[in-house]
């Protein structure tokens, strides 16, 4: 149970117990002080990456207003006690529209083509209410796991129509109190070979879609799809996010065409590609050359560990390949990378809890990242996806929205290693979730009376 304390008690205690329960403000004291230099809330003794010692973080009117070793002010406060704070996780690639489908499909163990076909057969029956309900389940899990920003792809084609898009618009509005949701519309089953799809994409882009996605490997004219999508992105001035090169045959790739079109249209820094599992099958020299092309073009990469591992290498009877693109090695070449959730409880990925901390831990484990790389793995679910999504107001910095999560660990690396889930979250200075610590209930100990032993001579 959280313990409420006033500022007077905090001063009397001087230092909160390390990694104990966070001290929360008295709700009756949440009225801002009249002074222009007053704060609505202060986080005390927070471990902020980039700072050698704990700092205080002041919040005013929903934004970070001060960061200093010790803020002198009378305001409601939360004593962090040396734990790590982050500006929230950023999930750069999710599919809310087709989440939580396991109970309604017969496909349980197949490859990529089977997963696409299984969802395609169900899309006809998707309703706005249905997509909203399933998407809300994942959003609420993500919020409780510390995600404050998210890009969700949503399928738009003659089978799904705009129903899923409409549902995501409502989710974006209804959950804005806890998460910023960006909507990326895309053609899962092709564009040039699927009449009516482009018109629906245009309608969605006119109606508020934030980004445009693609899936060239399902199109009969992959390069034609890439070209059309760049034309639409230029027309509507939106970023691009492709599903790309999703197999382990490294003899051919669409990566080169995406890089070429990025340069032609001057879209460097505005294009991302997801999966790209072909990169995992390249020998070191070829991998380095591909990484350099990506870095020079300004194309970012999103690795989706749960789905990529589940679907890749299924034809192997033994010595199964991981099929996981090593994002940490791409970073060494200057490529912006992220690790993301992708699918939750559907034919593409029949498990998931929307925890990006768990996903980063999973990636580090499978990619054999040593402890020296744990902090970089946290970057893959925080600052790097924020760069990928061009979120200019992300981060714990003065003037930015006061989005903050508290991890139950002294450092980000230790949080990753132990999957120390967030215990508190704030969105624009307002508390969005809390996670009480588990309580152990040991059995009562019996008092054993010593037996009297008599000794006879």
N, C-alpha and C positions, 0 to 999 in steps of 0.2 A: 504494500500500500504506500502511495506517495505521501510524504510528510510535508505539511504546509508550515512555512516559517516566515517570520517578518524580518526586515533588515536589521532590527536591533538584535535579534537572536543570532543572525549570521555573524554580526560583528563580535558578539560575545564568544561564539565558537571559534572565530578567526579562520579556521581551516576545516573544510568539510572532509569527512573520512574518504580516503581514496577509493574510488569505484563503489562507494556505497550508494544508497538511494539518492537521486537528485533532489535538491531542496526546491520546492515550487513556491511561487508567490501566493499570498493570501488573495483570493478572488475579490475581496472587498477593497483591495488597494490598487486596482487596475486603472484608476482614473489618472490620466497624464497630469503632471505638474504644470502650472501655468507658464513657467519659464521657458524661453526658446531653447535653452540648453538642457532641458530635462529630457528624460527618456521614459517611454512607455514600459520598457522592460530591459533588464540587464542580465546577460548570461555571465556568471562569475566563474573564473578559474577553468576556462575551456582550453583544451589542447587543439590548436588550429594548425593544420599542416603549413609549414613554412615559417613557423614561429618556434624558437627554441624553448620558450617558457610559456606557461599558461597565460591567457589573456582574458580580459573582460570585453564583452561585445554589447554595445548599446543599440537599442532599437527604438526608432521614433516613426510614428505614422506608417508602419508597415515596411520600413526600410532600415537597412543597417546605417547607423548614424555615427558610431565611434568604435574603434578597436584600440585598446591600450592595455598595458600591464595591470593597471588598477584605476577604474573609473570612480571618481568621487561624486556621487549623486544619490539622492534619496528617490528610489524607484522600486517597484516590484522586481524581484530578481529570482533567478534559478541558479543554484550553486552546482556547477558541473562536476567539481571535484577532480579535475585532471583528466576527464575522459575526452575522447576525440569528438569533435563536431565537424560535420561536412555540410555543404549546401544542398544535400539531397542527391539521390541517384538519378541518372538520366538514362531512360530506356529508349534507345534510338530506333528500335525495330520490333514492333509487336503487331499481332493480328487479332484485335478485339472482336472483329465481326465473325470469326470462325473459331472462337474459343469455346471450351466446355461442350464439345459435341460427342464425346465418347458414348454417351447413353443412347444415341440415336443412329449409330452407324455400325455396320457389320465389319468394317475394315479395322483390324487390330494389329496386323503385323505384315506390312508391305513396304514397297519402295516409294519413291517420289511420285511416279506416274499413278500408282494406285491411290495415294493420298489425295492428289489433285482430283482424280475421278470421283473419289468418295465424297469430297466436299462439293464438287460440281453437281452431283446428283441431289444433294440436300439444299442447295441454294435456292431452288425454285420455291421452296416452302419457307424460306426465311421471311419473317415479318419484322417491322420496325420494333415492335414490343419484344419480340424474341431476341433480336440482336442486342437491344438495349439491356435486357436482363442478363444475358451471358457476358456482355462487355462490362457491365457494372460489377459482376463478381470478380473479374480480374482486376479492374481498377481499384476496388476496395482492398484486395490483397496487396496490390502494388503500393498503395498509399501506406498501409500498415507495415510494409517492409521498407519504407523510406524513400520511395520514388516520388520526386516532385516535378519532373518533366518527362514527357513521353511523346514519341511519334508512333502513331498506329497506322499501318497500311489497311486499306479497305478495298475489297474487290468491287469493281464497277463494270458490268457487262449486261447483255440482254437477259441473262438468267437472274441475276441479283437485282438488276435495275438500279435504282438509287435508294432502295430501302435501307441497306446497311449504312450507306453514307448519311442518311437522315438520322439514323439511330446514333451514330457517332457524333453528329452535331449536337444532339441533345445531351449525350454523355459529357461532351466538352463543356457545355453550359452548366450542367447540373453538378459537376465535380470540380469546377474552377476554384472552389474554396480550398482544395487540397492539392490539385495537380494541374499543370498546364498541358493540355492535350493538343498535339498537332496532328492534322489529318492528311494522310498521303493516299490519294486515290490511284489505283493501278489496274491494268488488265491481266489477270492471272492466267487466262487461257488463250492469250493471243490478242493482237490488235489488227494487223493487216488481214488476217484470216477470219475475223469475227465481226461481220457487218453490224453497225449500230453502236459498237463499243466506243469509238472515238467521239461520237456525238454525246454520249453519256459522260465521258470524261470532261468534255468541254463544258457541259451543263454544271458538273460538280465544281470545276475550277471557277466558273462564274459565280457559284453559290457559296464560295468560302473555303474550298479545299486549300490547304496550306502548302502542299507539295505534290509532286507527280512521280509515280513509280512505274516500273516496267518489268517485264519478264520475257526477254528475247528467246529463251530456250524453249518456250511453248509456241512460238510463232513460226509459221511456214517461211517467213521472210525476216529473220532476226535483225539484219542490218537495216531493213526497211522500218521495222518497229523503232529501233534506236533513233533513226533519223527523224521519224514523225514525233517522237517524244521530246527530242531536243527542240524541234520547231514549236511544239505546244508550250514547253517550259519557257522558251524565249518570249513567246506571245503573251503569256500570263505572268511572266517574271516570278517564277517559282523554282525552288530547288528540285533536283532529280535524285531518285533513290531506286536503283535497279536491283532485282534479284538476278544473279548472274553466275554463269559457269558452275552450275550446281551438279557436278559429278566428278569422277576421278580420272577421266581421260584427258591427259595434259597435252595431247597431240594437236588440239585446236582450242581456241578461246575467243570469246566476244570481248574480252577485256581490252584488246588493242583498239577495237572500233570505238568503244566508249571513251577511251583516252583520246583518240583522234578527234572525235566529235566534240569533246570537252574543250580541246584547244581551238577548234574551228569556231565554236560559238562563244569563246571567252568565258567559259563557265567554271574555270578553276576555283576550287573551294566551295562549289555549289553542287557537286555530284558525289554520291555515295554508291557503293556496290555491296550487296549482302551475299553471304554464303561464300562464293568464290572458292569452293573446295578444291578446284583444280590446282590452286596454288600449293596445296599441301602435297601434291604428287610431283612437284618439280624438284629436280636436283638443285644443289646449292647455287651453281652459277646461273641457271635459268631463273631461279627464284629471285636472285639479286637483280637481274635485268628487268624482270617484271615489276619488282618493287621500285626501281628507279623510274620506270615509265609512269607508274602511279603517282609517285612524288612529283615528278616534273609536270604532269598534267593537272595536279591538284585534285585527284580523285581519292576519296576516303574509302575505307573498308570496314564493314561490320561483320564480325564473326558471331555465329549463332550456335554455340556449343551443343545445346541439348538436341536441336533438330539435326544438325550436321552429323553428330555422332550416331544418332538413331537411324538415319536414312542411308548413310554412306557405307559402302563395302558389303552390302547384303549378298552379293553374288559369291563372296569368299566363303569357303568351307572351313578354313582355318587361317591363322595368322592374319586376322581381319584388320585392315588399315583403319586408322582413326578418322581420317578425312577431315581433320580440323586445321584450318589455316592458322599458322603461328603469328598472331597479331603482334606479339612482343618483338618478333624479328622484323616485321614490317616497320615498326616504330624506329628501329635502328637506321632505316633508310629514309626517314622523314615522312612516312605515310601516316596520316591521321587515321586512327583506328578506334573501334569501340567493340564491346561485347554486349550482346542484348538477349532478350528473352525469346523473341519470335513467336512460337505457338505454345498454347497451354491446353492440355487435355483435349487433344483432337488427333486425327489420323497422322498428322505430321509429327506430333510430339505428344504421346499419351500420358504425360505427367507434367508437373510444374506448379510452382507456388508464387510466381512473379517476383521472387526475391533476387535482385541483382547482386547482392552480396554473395549469396549462395552460388549464383552463376559465375561470378568472378573467381570464387574459390574452385569451382568445378573446372573452369578453364585452366587455371594455374596447375591444378592436379594433372589433368589430361595432357597439357602442353609441357609438363615437366619443368615448370618454372620454379627455381629455387627461391629461398627466402629473400635473397637480394633483389628479387623482382616483384615482391608482393605489393609494394607501394605503387609500382607501375600498373599492376592489375587493378588496383582501386581506381587509378586514373582512367582505365578503360571503361568504367561505369559511372564516371563523374565528369571531370574536366574535358576529356577527349570527345565523348559523345556530344557534349555541349558545343565544342568547336565544330564538330561534324554538322550539327543542326544550326550553326550560326546563331547561338543564343548569346547575344552580347551583354545581357544583364544577369548572367548566371555567376554565382560565386559569392563568398562571404567577403564583400568589399563595400566600403562606404558608398551609399547611394543605390546599391542594388536591392531588389526585393528581399525581405528578411525571411528567406527560406533556409531552414536549418534542421538537421537531424542529429541526434545524440547517440553515438555508438557505445556499447558497453565494453569498451577497451581503451587502453591508454594511447594507442597509436593506430593509424589505419592498417599497417601491416599486421598487427596482432589481431585486429578485427577480421581481416581477411582469413588469417590462418585458423582462427577459432570460430568463424562465422558468428561473430558477436552481433546479433541483430540489433537494430535501433530500438531504443527504449522510449524516445520522445521525438515528435516531429512538429515543425512549425511551418506555416505557409503565410508569407507576407505578415509575419509577426503574430499570427494567431495560431494557437495550438491545434494541430490537425489529428494527432493520434497519440496514444500512450500504450506502452507494453509493460505491465507489471512484471517484476521478477518472479520466477518460479519459487514456490515455497515448498520445502521438503517437510514431510510429516513422519519423522522417525517414531518408532514404537516407544512407549514408555519403558524405561529401564526398571527392572525389578531389583529391589534392594535385597541382596542375599546376606542373611545373617551368618556370621562365622560360626562354624560348628565347634562345640566344646569337646576337646580331646583330652582324655585323662591318661596319664602315664603311670604305670605301676612299676615299682622297683622290682 
